[in-house]
């Protein structure tokens, strides 16, 4: 039985939820092991800020190494994705509330938002792995908009600490391959939002 991910051209975009970078890198590695081809993209903040989770140079280098391609870091580079039909599906993992708000409002001012916009011109699916502390507060309206927007799909989200951070949602990154497979079939995995029984 063939793997649906083998040979799949995945735009793999990362935005600035730095605490989830390690989980995202692990999933990127898994996708490559399953035969997917990654086109790496990073937002300007994700590719420029040093944090306790790694320096900007280290993060760019790791994504480049996983994908085997230079990372797209500018709006100009990302604009060619759609016209050249470089991707079959676009993944944003992690996707911050800031990026989700821009996508909901069709704002194109980063390499990642341009990558998504350019990819969408051909009506292909986009999978978002949300990571935000205010997903169920100020950002909820943007997620609601995207839930109802054609071609957008979500990695199921966990209320990662519903006692101390009741508005926080973080994608269950281990479900990213499954979410990609479902999106290719036009299916949204459910439940979209849940909380850990351990909390």
C-alpha positions as CSV (number, residue, x, y, z in Angstrom):
1,X,0.0,0.0,0.0
2,X,1.5,3.4,-1.0
3,X,1.9,6.3,1.4
4,X,-0.2,9.3,0.4
5,X,2.6,11.5,1.5
6,X,5.2,10.0,-0.8
7,X,6.2,12.6,-3.4
8,X,3.8,15.1,-1.9
9,X,5.1,18.7,-2.3
10,X,4.5,20.4,1.0
11,X,5.0,24.1,1.6
12,X,6.3,24.0,5.2
13,X,6.0,27.4,6.9
14,X,7.0,28.4,10.4
15,X,6.0,31.5,12.4
16,X,7.1,32.8,15.7
17,X,5.7,30.5,18.4
18,X,9.3,29.5,19.3
19,X,8.4,27.2,22.2
20,X,6.8,24.8,19.7
21,X,9.7,24.8,17.2
22,X,11.1,21.5,18.4
23,X,7.7,19.8,17.9
24,X,7.5,21.3,14.4
25,X,11.0,20.2,13.4
26,X,10.2,16.7,14.6
27,X,7.1,16.5,12.4
28,X,9.0,18.0,9.4
29,X,11.6,15.2,9.8
30,X,8.8,12.6,9.9
31,X,7.2,14.0,6.8
32,X,10.5,13.8,4.9
33,X,11.0,10.2,6.2
34,X,7.6,9.3,4.7
35,X,8.7,10.6,1.3
36,X,7.3,14.1,1.3
37,X,9.2,17.0,-0.4
38,X,9.3,20.1,1.8
39,X,9.5,23.7,0.5
40,X,10.6,25.5,3.7
41,X,9.4,29.0,4.6
42,X,9.9,31.1,7.7
43,X,8.3,34.4,8.7
44,X,10.6,37.4,9.2
45,X,10.3,37.2,13.0
46,X,10.8,33.4,13.1
47,X,14.0,33.7,11.1
48,X,15.4,36.7,12.8
49,X,14.8,36.4,16.6
50,X,17.2,34.6,19.0
51,X,15.4,32.9,21.9
52,X,16.1,30.4,24.7
53,X,14.7,27.8,22.2
54,X,17.5,28.5,19.7
55,X,19.1,31.2,17.7
56,X,17.7,32.4,14.4
57,X,20.7,31.0,12.6
58,X,20.3,27.6,14.2
59,X,16.6,27.4,13.4
60,X,17.1,28.4,9.8
61,X,19.9,25.9,9.5
62,X,17.9,23.1,11.0
63,X,14.9,23.6,8.7
64,X,17.2,23.9,5.7
65,X,18.8,20.6,6.7
66,X,15.5,18.8,7.1
67,X,14.1,20.0,3.8
68,X,17.3,19.9,1.8
69,X,16.5,23.3,0.3
70,X,17.2,26.9,1.1
71,X,14.5,28.5,3.3
72,X,12.3,31.1,1.7
73,X,12.6,34.2,3.9
74,X,11.1,37.0,1.9
75,X,7.8,38.0,0.3
76,X,9.4,38.2,-3.1
77,X,10.6,34.6,-2.9
78,X,7.3,33.3,-1.6
79,X,5.3,35.0,-4.3
80,X,6.5,32.5,-6.9
81,X,5.0,29.5,-5.2
82,X,1.6,29.7,-6.8
83,X,2.6,30.9,-10.3
84,X,5.2,28.1,-10.5
85,X,2.9,25.6,-8.9
86,X,5.5,24.5,-6.4
87,X,3.3,23.0,-3.7
88,X,0.4,20.5,-3.4
89,X,-0.5,21.6,0.1
90,X,0.7,24.3,2.5
91,X,1.4,23.8,6.2
92,X,1.9,26.5,8.7
93,X,3.4,24.9,11.8
94,X,3.4,26.7,14.2
95,X,0.8,29.3,13.2
96,X,0.6,32.2,15.6
97,X,-2.5,34.1,16.4
98,X,-0.9,37.1,14.6
99,X,-0.5,35.1,11.4
100,X,-4.0,33.6,11.8
101,X,-5.4,37.1,12.1
102,X,-3.6,38.2,8.9
103,X,-4.8,35.2,7.0
104,X,-8.4,35.8,8.2
105,X,-8.1,39.4,6.9
106,X,-6.2,38.5,3.7
107,X,-3.2,40.6,4.9
108,X,0.0,39.8,3.0
109,X,3.0,41.3,4.7
110,X,5.3,38.4,5.6
111,X,6.9,35.6,3.7
112,X,4.5,33.1,5.3
113,X,1.3,35.0,4.5
114,X,2.5,35.5,1.0
115,X,3.3,31.8,0.7
116,X,-0.2,30.9,1.8
117,X,-1.8,33.5,-0.5
118,X,0.3,32.4,-3.5
119,X,-0.5,28.7,-2.8
120,X,-4.2,29.4,-2.5
121,X,-4.5,31.0,-5.9
122,X,-4.8,27.4,-7.3
123,X,-7.4,26.4,-4.7
124,X,-5.2,23.9,-2.9
125,X,-5.5,23.1,0.9
126,X,-3.8,24.9,3.7
127,X,-3.2,23.2,7.1
128,X,-2.7,25.4,10.2
129,X,-1.1,24.2,13.4
130,X,-2.2,26.9,15.8
131,X,-0.1,27.9,18.8
132,X,-1.4,30.9,20.8
133,X,-2.1,31.9,24.4
134,X,-5.2,33.9,23.4
135,X,-6.8,31.6,20.9
136,X,-10.1,31.6,22.9
137,X,-10.0,35.3,23.7
138,X,-9.1,38.1,21.2
139,X,-8.0,35.6,18.5
140,X,-11.1,33.5,18.6
141,X,-12.9,35.5,16.0
142,X,-10.1,35.0,13.5
143,X,-10.0,31.3,14.1
144,X,-13.8,31.3,13.6
145,X,-13.4,33.1,10.3
146,X,-10.8,30.5,9.1
147,X,-12.9,27.6,10.3
148,X,-15.5,28.7,7.7
149,X,-13.0,29.6,5.0
150,X,-12.7,27.3,2.0
151,X,-9.4,25.4,1.7
152,X,-8.4,25.9,5.4
153,X,-7.9,22.9,7.7
154,X,-6.7,22.7,11.2
155,X,-4.5,20.3,13.2
156,X,-6.6,19.4,16.2
157,X,-5.9,21.7,19.1
158,X,-5.2,21.0,22.7
159,X,-6.2,23.2,25.6
160,X,-2.6,22.7,26.9
161,X,-3.2,24.2,30.4
162,X,-6.9,25.0,30.8
163,X,-6.5,25.9,34.5
164,X,-3.6,28.4,34.3
165,X,-4.0,29.4,30.6
166,X,-7.7,28.9,29.9
167,X,-7.6,30.7,26.5
168,X,-4.5,28.9,25.2
169,X,-4.7,26.4,22.3
170,X,-1.7,24.5,20.9
171,X,-1.9,22.1,18.0
172,X,-1.3,18.5,18.7
173,X,1.7,18.4,16.4
174,X,1.9,14.6,16.4
175,X,-1.4,14.7,14.4
176,X,0.1,16.8,11.6
177,X,0.6,14.0,9.1
178,X,-3.0,12.8,9.8
179,X,-4.3,16.3,9.3
180,X,-2.5,16.6,6.0
181,X,-3.9,13.3,4.8
182,X,-7.4,14.4,5.8
183,X,-7.1,17.8,4.2
184,X,-6.0,16.2,0.9
185,X,-9.4,14.5,1.0
186,X,-11.3,17.6,2.0
187,X,-11.8,16.4,5.5
188,X,-11.4,18.3,8.8
189,X,-10.2,16.1,11.7
190,X,-12.5,16.3,14.8
191,X,-12.7,17.1,17.5
192,X,-10.9,20.3,16.5
193,X,-10.5,21.5,20.1
194,X,-10.2,19.4,23.3
195,X,-8.4,19.5,26.6
196,X,-6.1,17.1,28.3
197,X,-7.7,15.0,31.0
198,X,-4.4,15.2,32.9
199,X,-4.9,18.9,33.8
